[in-house]
Amino acid sequence: MKPLQFTIPCLFGLERLVADELKRLNLSNIQAENGRVHCTGGWIDIPRLNLNLRCGERVLIDLGRFPADTFDALFEGTRALPWENFIPKEGEFPVKGHSLDSQLHSVPACQAMIKKAAAARLGQAYGLERLPESGARYQIQFVLRKDLAHLYLDTSGPGLYKRGYRAAGVDAPVRETLAAAMVQLSRYRGRDPFCDPFCGSGTIVIEAALIARNRAPGLNRSFAAQKWKNLPSRFWMAAADEAMDREFSGVYDLWGGDIDPKAVELARHNAELAEVDDLVRFEVSDAMTFHRADLYGRVVTNPPYGERLMEHQEAEELYRGFGRAVKALPPGWKVSVLSSHTEFERTFGRQADKKRKLYNGMLKCDLFQYGT
């Protein structure tokens, strides 16, 4: 069977982490570019990727790319792709996407043309004038960039950051994929005490617990491709068994604190949904009085940014107080703080040993790392 080409979109700055994840899953031909990582695998890898990826946003099957500076070129290029190898005659195949720096800039018009071309190919393959689209969803995605069309099938459905444990959000939550990346960039491996003094709904601590236990982040949710006819259920069962066989057992010191009691209750609830409530502790706590007596450990946190003008000064005061608290920690502690504040280091009171550019949604941030 011909290998599949996969594309894994990711937040800017996380490409190397995603590539490393693909290597650990034994995928081949791994190539990273801005905001996405490509690799080669088989049908059996679709469940493995969806279940195990911590930092990727979704798993796309790369169907092909071709020049498309006119609607005729877009139609013919789309119709030339082997849609019948993926979409059965009853499959639903909606289209969505975006266009950047291309002559075909109307997204609705491009959607309609791609839909028409795919329907023409499938209708011819199945001998049908009208396709019922009464079955499982095979979401077509397209990207038109500089007059080059890229077409994909989305195997994930909701983005992979939706692990299934976030019952509700609090203000400005950090996405689960970014939280996992922050934990991995801190080089936490489950051995050291781990703390988030601005825990909010608990995402960073929960992702650290999943990493400590080596638990696949997708085990508690479903995926679009689980309903696909050409992807046997035994592949999903085998991928889940493989993932669970790799889990660790042990005792871990994972703590989250927040000044808001409602956020702490929400964090505890989310930890239960993630099935890591036996590993983590959440407490009402003020980050400006944070302290630990342990000789070593890791702090990974995402404090408020103070984006609004009235909150700017309040955020700086928070950074100053937290900086004093961190300075009092024993020298074995390593600290990682995500912030978009341009004066973070000045207000925190220390220049970072290392800085890494990351994006929290569309907001450009830095991960300030101390003690690395």
Secondary structure, DSSP 8 states (H G I E B T S, - for coil): ---EEEEEE--TT-HHHHHHHHHHTT-EEEEEETTEEEEEE-TTHHHHHHHH-SS-S--EEEEEEEE-SSHHHHHHHHHTS-GGGTS-TT-B--EEEEEES-S---HHHHHHHHHHHHHHHHHHHHT-SS----S-B-EEEEEEETTEEEEEEESSSS-TT--S---S--SS---HHHHHHHHHHTT--SSS-EEETT-TTSHHHHHHHHHHHT--TTTTS--GGGG-TTS-HHHHHHHHHHHHHT-------EEEEES-HHHHHHHHHHHHHTT-TTTEEEEE--GGG----SSEEEEEE------SHHHHHHHHHHHHHHHHHHHTS-TEEEEEEEE--TTHHHHHTS--SEEEEEEETTEEEEEEEE--
